[in-house]
Amino acid sequence: MDKSSKIYVAGHRGLVGSAILKNLQDKGYTNLVTRTHAELDLTDPVAVAVFFAAERPEYVFLAAAKVGGIVANNTYRADFIYENLMIQNNVIHQSYKHGVKKLLFLGSTCIYPKEAPQPMPEDSLLTGPLEYTNEPYAIAKIAGIKLCESYNIQYGTNFISVMPTNLYGPNDNFDLEKSHVLPALIRKIHLGKALEHDDWEAIRKDLNKRPIEGFDGAAPGDAIRSILAKYGVSRMIDGAVQIEIWGSGRPMREFLWSEDMADACVYIMEHRDFNDCVPQGAKEIRNTHLNIGTGEDISIVNLASLIKDVIGFRGTFYFNTEKPDGTMKKLTDPTKLQQLGWKHRVDLTAGVRQLFQWYSND
């Protein structure tokens, strides 16, 4: 890519897309194209075709997706498979139709089987059943990988798929119903600390920025206490504050700072092509996607403790074992990408501190 190349970042307002856009801007790319959802509905094939015909981007980062945590994935199963299939089908197909030089498709490591070997290499794709709670989302992302591979094989396109591990960072989703575990824990523990100090100014400020089920900071105190308790932030009889966390706390999870992920994506687009992802002499072209991860993981209980220390919360945690754990271990094998020349920089403790600072100042 040249600094003046026309680059379309799909999903530029989300956690992934905003980090990619910032990375490109910081590196001096000047011809960047974006559209909000209100301006362009990527599930609409006609609208996407019109956009590509008008803008003619040379490079595409496909970071747009419907995403969420375990609750959202399991509740809105039809929405997750339909919307993600439509978004990626439309953007990938129109990229082919309009001669895009290179496309980067962003998936998720939930594509791997529930019982995949740990750490998970790219070759473990389609070797066993998926985790049920996010199966529709995972199937959509697998379809995206195969769509890129198939267009490359049949039409000679240069479409690369990357599978980031669990991401966190600026512009994360802190909705307590739909967010992933790390931002949800940051918000709940922040609210828990405010509650234990009776800091109603901080609580109301938080709800004004991010209302919970329509309740903002103007709601009566009893209503706020009730909605916080519903989402696991409660003051107990003895006066201590308790945070509920779903599951046993034993599952292991890997986390990657979103700006590291963005740096990996831009590095791949600048320095690598699809053929670099295909083993020499391969008789069948498959599993050409690249994991983006740290190769390091942490239990949910230890993650909660880390965030507790960063925020300064003094209360307790209650692990609700009646709620699902999800996959017990999901650790990527980033060897393939490291061999192509990229490695992460931000460790988890530093990343949590940076994200809490961002959340506090947002």
Buried (B, 14 or more C-beta within 10 A) or exposed (E): BEEEBBBBBBBBBBBBBBBBBBBBEEEEBEBBBBBEEEEBBBBBBEBBBEBBEEEEBBBBBBBBBBBBBBBBBBEBBEBBBBBBBBBBBBBBBBBBEBEBBBBBBBBBBBBBBBBBBBBBBBBBBBEEEBBBBBBBBBBBBBBBBBBBBBBBBEEEBBBBBBBBBBBBBBBBBBBBBBBBBBBBBBBBBBBBBBBBBEEEEBBBEBBEEBBBEEBBBEBEEEEBBEBBBBBBBBBEEEEEBBBBBBBBBEBBBBBBBBBBBBBBBBBBBEEBEBEBBBEEEEEEBBBBBBBBBBBBBBBBBBBBBBBBEBBEBEBEBBBEEEBBBBBBBBBBBBEBBEEBEBEBEBEBEEBBBBBBEBBEEE
